[in-house]
Amino acid sequence: MTPKEREHLKKLDDLVLNASSEELKKIQEIDNQTQMEGLSLYDVYLDSSSLVNQSIKKPFRKS
């Protein structure tokens, strides 16, 4: 794992650990959706530059 990947994982960990109950529900919805696509939340977070800086408070769009 590269230092940049570690940094992104820490950001995601911090996001989850500091989330309110409403934000945790949104994170869980996103996580469930990514799992249904055969991915993990961490993989999607690392691979998507749009998610790296996205606030969990923004609405999640379903495709």
N, C-alpha and C positions, 0 to 999 in steps of 0.2 A: 504494500500500500504506500502510495506516495504521500509526502507531507501535505500536499494540497488536498488529497482525498481525506486524510485524517482531519484536516481543518474543516472540511465540509461535513464530515460525520459528527464532529464536535458541535458544529452549529445546529445540526439536526437534533442531536441529543439535548442540547440546551433548549431548543425550541419545544421539545416534548416535555422536558423536566420543568420548564417554567410556564407551561400552558395552563390556561384556565380550563374549567370543566367544559365550557362550550368549544374552546379551541381543540381540546382533546377529542371531542366528538367529531369535529371536522377532520382531524388527523386520522382518526380511526376510519372514517368513511373513505378517505383517500387511500389508506393502507389496504382496506378491503378491496377497493377497486383495482389497485395494482396487483394484489394477490390473484384476483380473478383473471388477470391478464398474464399470469405466470411470472410476475416480477416481484421484487421486494420494494418497500418504500425507500430503503437506503439506496438501492440500485437506481431507482428513478431519480432520487434526489441528487445523486452523484452525476448521473448522465445528463441531467437537464439543467442547462444554465438558466433557464427561465424560472425554475423552482428554487435555485440556490438563493436568490434574493427576494423571492416572493414571500409576502406576509401570509400567514395562515388565515388571517382575518379576511382576505380577499375571497370572493366566492369561487368555488371550484366548478369548472365547466365540465359537463359530461359530454362525451363525443357521441 
